[in-house]
Amino acid sequence: MKESSLPSHIVLIDDDSVTNMVNKKIIYITFPTIRVTPYADAAIALRDLKHWEATDATQLPDLIFLDINMPHMDGWEFLDEFITLSEAVLQKTKIVMLTSSVDINDIAKSKTYKPVTDFLSKPLNKDNLRTVLQYQSV
């Protein structure tokens, strides 16, 4: 995969800090030039996205790995808020559901959100990371 086709910034949103740490390490080991920002709270991630949208769009991530089942704000609530952001954000930032759910209803529901480009079961690994990033760069 060409370095130029890689995302420059990936956001991880998962309430499990160990999962975020492992996923961040997998991304760094596989693609050390990618900046990774983990969040254990989807609402805080959304706040930062809105801040970057308003102040410095270059900080926006190219890709978000999003869990579904989280306290405070779950993945669906995050998506409902995310799709209200500007068209510029929606064009730049794509979302991959990365969850322990294998419920076909969750998979079907994820397809109703235009920014969602893929649905993966945890855990993230080098192979599915490469596949997702290759798909995102097409």
VMD Tcl script that builds the backbone (N, CA, C; Angstrom):
set m [mol new atoms 414]
animate dup $m
set s [atomselect $m all]
$s set {name element resname resid chain x y z} {
  {N N MET 1 A 0.840 -1.175 0.000}
  {CA C MET 1 A 0.000 0.000 0.000}
  {C C MET 1 A 0.886 1.241 0.000}
  {N N LYS 2 A 0.561 2.184 -0.868}
  {CA C LYS 2 A 1.351 3.408 -0.955}
  {C C LYS 2 A 1.169 4.256 0.287}
  {N N GLU 3 A 2.279 4.830 0.750}
  {CA C GLU 3 A 2.248 5.709 1.917}
  {C C GLU 3 A 1.292 6.877 1.700}
  {N N SER 4 A 1.242 7.407 0.483}
  {CA C SER 4 A 0.406 8.574 0.201}
  {C C SER 4 A -1.090 8.262 0.278}
  {N N SER 5 A -1.453 6.989 0.150}
  {CA C SER 5 A -2.869 6.631 0.198}
  {C C SER 5 A -3.348 6.319 1.619}
  {N N LEU 6 A -2.428 6.316 2.565}
  {CA C LEU 6 A -2.800 6.027 3.949}
  {C C LEU 6 A -3.479 7.229 4.592}
  {N N PRO 7 A -4.386 6.969 5.523}
  {CA C PRO 7 A -4.941 8.091 6.279}
  {C C PRO 7 A -3.845 8.707 7.144}
  {N N SER 8 A -3.969 9.993 7.415}
  {CA C SER 8 A -2.981 10.632 8.284}
  {C C SER 8 A -3.426 10.590 9.744}
  {N N HIS 9 A -4.738 10.438 9.967}
  {CA C HIS 9 A -5.262 10.476 11.337}
  {C C HIS 9 A -6.438 9.496 11.467}
  {N N ILE 10 A -6.343 8.630 12.472}
  {CA C ILE 10 A -7.414 7.685 12.793}
  {C C ILE 10 A -7.868 7.943 14.223}
  {N N VAL 11 A -9.178 7.952 14.435}
  {CA C VAL 11 A -9.753 8.071 15.770}
  {C C VAL 11 A -10.342 6.720 16.161}
  {N N LEU 12 A -10.070 6.315 17.389}
  {CA C LEU 12 A -10.634 5.093 17.963}
  {C C LEU 12 A -11.651 5.502 19.014}
  {N N ILE 13 A -12.870 4.965 18.931}
  {CA C ILE 13 A -13.884 5.258 19.940}
  {C C ILE 13 A -14.397 3.941 20.497}
  {N N ASP 14 A -13.984 3.658 21.732}
  {CA C ASP 14 A -14.365 2.429 22.417}
  {C C ASP 14 A -14.240 2.688 23.914}
  {N N ASP 15 A -15.250 2.322 24.678}
  {CA C ASP 15 A -15.214 2.575 26.119}
  {C C ASP 15 A -14.209 1.698 26.853}
  {N N ASP 16 A -13.665 0.691 26.191}
  {CA C ASP 16 A -12.673 -0.196 26.801}
  {C C ASP 16 A -11.275 0.340 26.491}
  {N N SER 17 A -10.602 0.873 27.511}
  {CA C SER 17 A -9.290 1.487 27.294}
  {C C SER 17 A -8.239 0.465 26.860}
  {N N VAL 18 A -8.383 -0.782 27.278}
  {CA C VAL 18 A -7.433 -1.820 26.847}
  {C C VAL 18 A -7.594 -2.077 25.345}
  {N N THR 19 A -8.837 -2.146 24.888}
  {CA C THR 19 A -9.088 -2.320 23.453}
  {C C THR 19 A -8.483 -1.158 22.670}
  {N N ASN 20 A -8.680 0.067 23.147}
  {CA C ASN 20 A -8.095 1.230 22.472}
  {C C ASN 20 A -6.579 1.145 22.436}
  {N N MET 21 A -5.969 0.737 23.551}
  {CA C MET 21 A -4.511 0.633 23.612}
  {C C MET 21 A -4.001 -0.417 22.616}
  {N N VAL 22 A -4.661 -1.573 22.582}
  {CA C VAL 22 A -4.250 -2.651 21.668}
  {C C VAL 22 A -4.426 -2.203 20.211}
  {N N ASN 23 A -5.582 -1.598 19.899}
  {CA C ASN 23 A -5.829 -1.153 18.531}
  {C C ASN 23 A -4.835 -0.078 18.101}
  {N N LYS 24 A -4.527 0.835 19.003}
  {CA C LYS 24 A -3.549 1.886 18.701}
  {C C LYS 24 A -2.188 1.261 18.389}
  {N N LYS 25 A -1.801 0.277 19.186}
  {CA C LYS 25 A -0.513 -0.400 18.980}
  {C C LYS 25 A -0.496 -1.140 17.640}
  {N N ILE 26 A -1.593 -1.811 17.296}
  {CA C ILE 26 A -1.671 -2.530 16.010}
  {C C ILE 26 A -1.521 -1.543 14.855}
  {N N ILE 27 A -2.182 -0.403 14.952}
  {CA C ILE 27 A -2.074 0.600 13.887}
  {C C ILE 27 A -0.645 1.116 13.805}
  {N N TYR 28 A -0.034 1.460 14.945}
  {CA C TYR 28 A 1.337 1.979 14.946}
  {C C TYR 28 A 2.348 0.962 14.419}
  {N N ILE 29 A 2.182 -0.291 14.793}
  {CA C ILE 29 A 3.113 -1.324 14.325}
  {C C ILE 29 A 2.969 -1.522 12.818}
  {N N THR 30 A 1.737 -1.487 12.331}
  {CA C THR 30 A 1.477 -1.744 10.919}
  {C C THR 30 A 1.758 -0.519 10.054}
  {N N PHE 31 A 1.368 0.652 10.540}
  {CA C PHE 31 A 1.536 1.916 9.797}
  {C C PHE 31 A 2.005 3.002 10.762}
  {N N PRO 32 A 3.315 3.066 11.015}
  {CA C PRO 32 A 3.828 3.969 12.059}
  {C C PRO 32 A 3.623 5.464 11.797}
  {N N THR 33 A 3.301 5.851 10.577}
  {CA C THR 33 A 3.148 7.278 10.287}
  {C C THR 33 A 1.745 7.813 10.576}
  {N N ILE 34 A 0.803 6.924 10.872}
  {CA C ILE 34 A -0.578 7.349 11.112}
  {C C ILE 34 A -0.735 7.844 12.548}
  {N N ARG 35 A -1.303 9.024 12.696}
  {CA C ARG 35 A -1.628 9.571 14.019}
  {C C ARG 35 A -2.910 8.898 14.510}
  {N N VAL 36 A -2.894 8.437 15.754}
  {CA C VAL 36 A -4.047 7.745 16.327}
  {C C VAL 36 A -4.490 8.470 17.594}
  {N N THR 37 A -5.785 8.796 17.653}
  {CA C THR 37 A -6.354 9.450 18.826}
  {C C THR 37 A -7.453 8.563 19.395}
  {N N PRO 38 A -7.223 7.977 20.583}
  {CA C PRO 38 A -8.240 7.119 21.187}
  {C C PRO 38 A -9.175 7.898 22.112}
  {N N TYR 39 A -10.436 7.478 22.143}
  {CA C TYR 39 A -11.439 8.042 23.049}
  {C C TYR 39 A -12.187 6.915 23.727}
  {N N ALA 40 A -12.376 7.029 25.041}
  {CA C ALA 40 A -13.180 6.072 25.787}
  {C C ALA 40 A -14.629 6.560 25.911}
  {N N ASP 41 A -14.893 7.788 25.471}
  {CA C ASP 41 A -16.221 8.390 25.566}
  {C C ASP 41 A -16.578 9.017 24.222}
  {N N ALA 42 A -17.639 8.515 23.599}
  {CA C ALA 42 A -18.038 8.994 22.269}
  {C C ALA 42 A -18.430 10.466 22.287}
  {N N ALA 43 A -19.012 10.934 23.388}
  {CA C ALA 43 A -19.430 12.337 23.472}
  {C C ALA 43 A -18.218 13.269 23.439}
  {N N ILE 44 A -17.135 12.872 24.070}
  {CA C ILE 44 A -15.916 13.691 24.050}
  {C C ILE 44 A -15.310 13.677 22.651}
  {N N ALA 45 A -15.335 12.533 21.997}
  {CA C ALA 45 A -14.850 12.458 20.618}
  {C C ALA 45 A -15.669 13.380 19.721}
  {N N LEU 46 A -16.971 13.368 19.885}
  {CA C LEU 46 A -17.849 14.228 19.092}
  {C C LEU 46 A -17.557 15.705 19.363}
  {N N ARG 47 A -17.339 16.046 20.612}
  {CA C ARG 47 A -16.986 17.424 20.972}
  {C C ARG 47 A -15.715 17.861 20.243}
  {N N ASP 48 A -14.710 16.993 20.244}
  {CA C ASP 48 A -13.455 17.334 19.572}
  {C C ASP 48 A -13.641 17.441 18.059}
  {N N LEU 49 A -14.442 16.562 17.477}
  {CA C LEU 49 A -14.718 16.644 16.034}
  {C C LEU 49 A -15.363 17.980 15.686}
  {N N LYS 50 A -16.323 18.405 16.501}
  {CA C LYS 50 A -16.986 19.692 16.265}
  {C C LYS 50 A -15.996 20.843 16.418}
  {N N HIS 51 A -15.099 20.730 17.384}
  {CA C HIS 51 A -14.075 21.753 17.576}
  {C C HIS 51 A -13.153 21.838 16.358}
  {N N TRP 52 A -12.692 20.682 15.882}
  {CA C TRP 52 A -11.822 20.667 14.700}
  {C C TRP 52 A -12.558 21.178 13.470}
  {N N GLU 53 A -13.824 20.830 13.355}
  {CA C GLU 53 A -14.641 21.300 12.236}
  {C C GLU 53 A -14.678 22.827 12.230}
  {N N ALA 54 A -14.807 23.421 13.397}
  {CA C ALA 54 A -14.954 24.875 13.516}
  {C C ALA 54 A -13.632 25.634 13.464}
  {N N THR 55 A -12.542 24.996 13.898}
  {CA C THR 55 A -11.288 25.742 14.051}
  {C C THR 55 A -10.154 25.316 13.126}
  {N N ASP 56 A -10.042 24.008 12.847}
  {CA C ASP 56 A -8.906 23.528 12.061}
  {C C ASP 56 A -9.248 22.172 11.438}
  {N N ALA 57 A -9.854 22.228 10.268}
  {CA C ALA 57 A -10.319 20.998 9.609}
  {C C ALA 57 A -9.188 20.027 9.287}
  {N N THR 58 A -7.942 20.501 9.261}
  {CA C THR 58 A -6.827 19.584 8.996}
  {C C THR 58 A -6.642 18.583 10.135}
  {N N GLN 59 A -7.190 18.868 11.307}
  {CA C GLN 59 A -7.090 17.950 12.453}
  {C C GLN 59 A -8.109 16.814 12.388}
  {N N LEU 60 A -9.115 16.969 11.528}
  {CA C LEU 60 A -10.154 15.943 11.428}
  {C C LEU 60 A -9.557 14.599 11.010}
  {N N PRO 61 A -10.085 13.513 11.568}
  {CA C PRO 61 A -9.580 12.199 11.165}
  {C C PRO 61 A -10.083 11.812 9.780}
  {N N ASP 62 A -9.325 10.960 9.134}
  {CA C ASP 62 A -9.746 10.378 7.863}
  {C C ASP 62 A -10.664 9.186 8.122}
  {N N LEU 63 A -10.463 8.566 9.282}
  {CA C LEU 63 A -11.162 7.326 9.591}
  {C C LEU 63 A -11.445 7.251 11.084}
  {N N ILE 64 A -12.624 6.753 11.423}
  {CA C ILE 64 A -12.992 6.488 12.816}
  {C C ILE 64 A -13.364 5.021 12.930}
  {N N PHE 65 A -12.751 4.338 13.904}
  {CA C PHE 65 A -13.196 2.998 14.287}
  {C C PHE 65 A -14.129 3.195 15.472}
  {N N LEU 66 A -15.390 2.764 15.332}
  {CA C LEU 66 A -16.435 3.061 16.305}
  {C C LEU 66 A -17.062 1.797 16.877}
  {N N ASP 67 A -17.072 1.697 18.204}
  {CA C ASP 67 A -17.764 0.612 18.882}
  {C C ASP 67 A -19.253 0.952 18.969}
  {N N ILE 68 A -20.101 -0.036 19.145}
  {CA C ILE 68 A -21.541 0.207 19.269}
  {C C ILE 68 A -21.950 0.329 20.730}
  {N N ASN 69 A -21.632 -0.672 21.523}
  {CA C ASN 69 A -22.143 -0.748 22.892}
  {C C ASN 69 A -21.225 -0.024 23.859}
  {N N MET 70 A -21.618 1.214 24.195}
  {CA C MET 70 A -20.854 2.039 25.132}
  {C C MET 70 A -21.836 2.775 26.034}
  {N N PRO 71 A -21.409 3.073 27.266}
  {CA C PRO 71 A -22.276 3.859 28.152}
  {C C PRO 71 A -22.274 5.332 27.726}
  {N N HIS 72 A -23.130 6.109 28.299}
  {CA C HIS 72 A -23.275 7.551 28.041}
  {C C HIS 72 A -23.783 7.819 26.632}
  {N N MET 73 A -22.960 7.568 25.624}
  {CA C MET 73 A -23.358 7.729 24.224}
  {C C MET 73 A -22.904 6.488 23.477}
  {N N ASP 74 A -23.855 5.723 22.939}
  {CA C ASP 74 A -23.455 4.517 22.206}
  {C C ASP 74 A -23.113 4.869 20.754}
  {N N GLY 75 A -22.699 3.886 20.018}
  {CA C GLY 75 A -22.285 4.119 18.631}
  {C C GLY 75 A -23.388 4.690 17.755}
  {N N TRP 76 A -24.622 4.240 17.960}
  {CA C TRP 76 A -25.743 4.741 17.161}
  {C C TRP 76 A -26.018 6.208 17.477}
  {N N GLU 77 A -25.980 6.559 18.752}
  {CA C GLU 77 A -26.180 7.962 19.143}
  {C C GLU 77 A -25.069 8.842 18.566}
  {N N PHE 78 A -23.841 8.320 18.588}
  {CA C PHE 78 A -22.730 9.053 17.990}
  {C C PHE 78 A -22.996 9.295 16.507}
  {N N LEU 79 A -23.402 8.243 15.801}
  {CA C LEU 79 A -23.668 8.372 14.365}
  {C C LEU 79 A -24.790 9.365 14.079}
  {N N ASP 80 A -25.836 9.341 14.898}
  {CA C ASP 80 A -26.936 10.287 14.709}
  {C C ASP 80 A -26.451 11.735 14.821}
  {N N GLU 81 A -25.513 11.984 15.711}
  {CA C GLU 81 A -24.938 13.334 15.848}
  {C C GLU 81 A -23.915 13.614 14.739}
  {N N PHE 82 A -23.114 12.606 14.416}
  {CA C PHE 82 A -22.058 12.777 13.414}
  {C C PHE 82 A -22.631 13.208 12.071}
  {N N ILE 83 A -23.750 12.610 11.670}
  {CA C ILE 83 A -24.304 12.923 10.346}
  {C C ILE 83 A -24.881 14.336 10.255}
  {N N THR 84 A -24.943 15.046 11.376}
  {CA C THR 84 A -25.397 16.442 11.347}
  {C C THR 84 A -24.236 17.412 11.136}
  {N N LEU 85 A -23.009 16.898 11.121}
  {CA C LEU 85 A -21.844 17.754 10.889}
  {C C LEU 85 A -21.822 18.208 9.429}
  {N N SER 86 A -20.933 19.125 9.128}
  {CA C SER 86 A -20.884 19.711 7.783}
  {C C SER 86 A -20.547 18.672 6.718}
  {N N GLU 87 A -20.909 19.000 5.496}
  {CA C GLU 87 A -20.621 18.114 4.358}
  {C C GLU 87 A -19.116 17.882 4.224}
  {N N ALA 88 A -18.322 18.898 4.554}
  {CA C ALA 88 A -16.852 18.767 4.479}
  {C C ALA 88 A -16.368 17.658 5.411}
  {N N VAL 89 A -16.923 17.595 6.611}
  {CA C VAL 89 A -16.547 16.540 7.561}
  {C C VAL 89 A -17.004 15.185 7.036}
  {N N LEU 90 A -18.233 15.126 6.552}
  {CA C LEU 90 A -18.788 13.857 6.071}
  {C C LEU 90 A -18.029 13.334 4.853}
  {N N GLN 91 A -17.493 14.230 4.042}
  {CA C GLN 91 A -16.692 13.819 2.886}
  {C C GLN 91 A -15.326 13.293 3.315}
  {N N LYS 92 A -14.719 13.937 4.321}
  {CA C LYS 92 A -13.355 13.589 4.739}
  {C C LYS 92 A -13.296 12.351 5.625}
  {N N THR 93 A -14.217 12.268 6.586}
  {CA C THR 93 A -14.118 11.258 7.640}
  {C C THR 93 A -15.072 10.096 7.391}
  {N N LYS 94 A -14.506 8.923 7.252}
  {CA C LYS 94 A -15.293 7.696 7.087}
  {C C LYS 94 A -15.285 6.926 8.403}
  {N N ILE 95 A -16.290 6.086 8.577}
  {CA C ILE 95 A -16.439 5.348 9.829}
  {C C ILE 95 A -16.503 3.854 9.555}
  {N N VAL 96 A -15.754 3.103 10.361}
  {CA C VAL 96 A -15.815 1.644 10.346}
  {C C VAL 96 A -16.309 1.214 11.714}
  {N N MET 97 A -17.400 0.467 11.738}
  {CA C MET 97 A -17.896 -0.080 12.994}
  {C C MET 97 A -16.935 -1.202 13.400}
  {N N LEU 98 A -16.394 -1.108 14.602}
  {CA C LEU 98 A -15.493 -2.133 15.133}
  {C C LEU 98 A -16.079 -2.553 16.476}
  {N N THR 99 A -16.751 -3.687 16.482}
  {CA C THR 99 A -17.580 -4.044 17.620}
  {C C THR 99 A -17.563 -5.538 17.890}
  {N N SER 100 A -17.989 -5.890 19.077}
  {CA C SER 100 A -18.123 -7.315 19.407}
  {C C SER 100 A -19.465 -7.856 18.918}
  {N N SER 101 A -20.336 -6.974 18.461}
  {CA C SER 101 A -21.653 -7.397 17.976}
  {C C SER 101 A -21.536 -8.140 16.648}
  {N N VAL 102 A -22.253 -9.240 16.560}
  {CA C VAL 102 A -22.366 -9.957 15.284}
  {C C VAL 102 A -23.837 -10.036 14.883}
  {N N ASP 103 A -24.651 -9.187 15.495}
  {CA C ASP 103 A -26.083 -9.139 15.246}
  {C C ASP 103 A -26.344 -8.635 13.828}
  {N N ILE 104 A -27.074 -9.407 13.039}
  {CA C ILE 104 A -27.341 -8.993 11.651}
  {C C ILE 104 A -28.143 -7.696 11.591}
  {N N ASN 105 A -28.932 -7.427 12.640}
  {CA C ASN 105 A -29.665 -6.160 12.686}
  {C C ASN 105 A -28.715 -4.970 12.835}
  {N N ASP 106 A -27.641 -5.148 13.615}
  {CA C ASP 106 A -26.633 -4.085 13.748}
  {C C ASP 106 A -25.910 -3.862 12.420}
  {N N ILE 107 A -25.588 -4.946 11.746}
  {CA C ILE 107 A -24.910 -4.831 10.444}
  {C C ILE 107 A -25.814 -4.091 9.459}
  {N N ALA 108 A -27.082 -4.482 9.425}
  {CA C ALA 108 A -28.040 -3.823 8.523}
  {C C ALA 108 A -28.219 -2.355 8.891}
  {N N LYS 109 A -28.344 -2.066 10.174}
  {CA C LYS 109 A -28.522 -0.684 10.622}
  {C C LYS 109 A -27.319 0.174 10.249}
  {N N SER 110 A -26.109 -0.384 10.373}
  {CA C SER 110 A -24.899 0.388 10.054}
  {C C SER 110 A -24.894 0.828 8.587}
  {N N LYS 111 A -25.501 0.017 7.721}
  {CA C LYS 111 A -25.533 0.334 6.288}
  {C C LYS 111 A -26.468 1.493 5.966}
  {N N THR 112 A -27.297 1.889 6.928}
  {CA C THR 112 A -28.197 3.021 6.694}
  {C C THR 112 A -27.504 4.362 6.939}
  {N N TYR 113 A -26.286 4.325 7.448}
  {CA C TYR 113 A -25.508 5.541 7.692}
  {C C TYR 113 A -24.459 5.687 6.596}
  {N N LYS 114 A -24.594 6.716 5.784}
  {CA C LYS 114 A -23.700 6.902 4.645}
  {C C LYS 114 A -22.204 6.939 5.011}
  {N N PRO 115 A -21.813 7.581 6.131}
  {CA C PRO 115 A -20.377 7.609 6.459}
  {C C PRO 115 A -19.783 6.246 6.833}
  {N N VAL 116 A -20.644 5.262 7.166}
  {CA C VAL 116 A -20.141 3.945 7.572}
  {C C VAL 116 A -19.783 3.141 6.325}
  {N N THR 117 A -18.514 2.774 6.247}
  {CA C THR 117 A -18.026 2.068 5.063}
  {C C THR 117 A -17.776 0.580 5.301}
  {N N ASP 118 A -17.748 0.157 6.579}
  {CA C ASP 118 A -17.463 -1.244 6.858}
  {C C ASP 118 A -17.934 -1.600 8.265}
  {N N PHE 119 A -18.070 -2.881 8.521}
  {CA C PHE 119 A -18.500 -3.402 9.815}
  {C C PHE 119 A -17.574 -4.562 10.145}
  {N N LEU 120 A -16.745 -4.395 11.180}
  {CA C LEU 120 A -15.787 -5.430 11.562}
  {C C LEU 120 A -16.071 -5.928 12.968}
  {N N SER 121 A -15.793 -7.202 13.174}
  {CA C SER 121 A -15.862 -7.761 14.517}
  {C C SER 121 A -14.509 -7.584 15.189}
  {N N LYS 122 A -14.562 -7.254 16.486}
  {CA C LYS 122 A -13.323 -7.160 17.258}
  {C C LYS 122 A -12.695 -8.533 17.319}
  {N N PRO 123 A -11.407 -8.619 17.469}
  {CA C PRO 123 A -10.458 -7.524 17.605}
  {C C PRO 123 A -9.922 -7.063 16.246}
  {N N LEU 124 A -9.403 -5.865 16.221}
  {CA C LEU 124 A -8.693 -5.369 15.048}
  {C C LEU 124 A -7.391 -6.155 14.934}
  {N N ASN 125 A -7.001 -6.478 13.724}
  {CA C ASN 125 A -5.702 -7.122 13.521}
  {C C ASN 125 A -5.058 -6.532 12.269}
  {N N LYS 126 A -3.811 -6.872 12.038}
  {CA C LYS 126 A -3.070 -6.286 10.907}
  {C C LYS 126 A -3.760 -6.540 9.569}
  {N N ASP 127 A -4.296 -7.741 9.395}
  {CA C ASP 127 A -4.914 -8.082 8.115}
  {C C ASP 127 A -6.179 -7.279 7.849}
  {N N ASN 128 A -7.096 -7.227 8.850}
  {CA C ASN 128 A -8.317 -6.466 8.565}
  {C C ASN 128 A -8.037 -4.963 8.545}
  {N N LEU 129 A -7.026 -4.497 9.264}
  {CA C LEU 129 A -6.621 -3.092 9.176}
  {C C LEU 129 A -6.137 -2.774 7.767}
  {N N ARG 130 A -5.253 -3.606 7.223}
  {CA C ARG 130 A -4.762 -3.382 5.852}
  {C C ARG 130 A -5.907 -3.394 4.840}
  {N N THR 131 A -6.816 -4.348 4.994}
  {CA C THR 131 A -7.955 -4.449 4.079}
  {C C THR 131 A -8.818 -3.192 4.143}
  {N N VAL 132 A -9.133 -2.746 5.340}
  {CA C VAL 132 A -9.958 -1.547 5.502}
  {C C VAL 132 A -9.260 -0.332 4.895}
  {N N LEU 133 A -7.977 -0.169 5.179}
  {CA C LEU 133 A -7.269 1.008 4.671}
  {C C LEU 133 A -7.117 0.956 3.153}
  {N N GLN 134 A -6.944 -0.220 2.608}
  {CA C GLN 134 A -6.867 -0.352 1.164}
  {C C GLN 134 A -8.205 0.026 0.534}
  {N N TYR 135 A -9.302 -0.410 1.145}
  {CA C TYR 135 A -10.640 -0.106 0.663}
  {C C TYR 135 A -10.920 1.392 0.770}
  {N N GLN 136 A -10.471 2.017 1.853}
  {CA C GLN 136 A -10.728 3.442 2.082}
  {C C GLN 136 A -10.000 4.311 1.051}
  {N N SER 137 A -8.860 3.851 0.580}
  {CA C SER 137 A -8.052 4.679 -0.330}
  {C C SER 137 A -8.488 4.571 -1.796}
  {N N VAL 138 A -9.427 3.684 -2.093}
  {CA C VAL 138 A -9.882 3.506 -3.480}
  {C C VAL 138 A -10.733 4.686 -3.917}
}
mol reanalyze $m
mol bondsrecalc $m
mol representation Tube
mol addrep $m
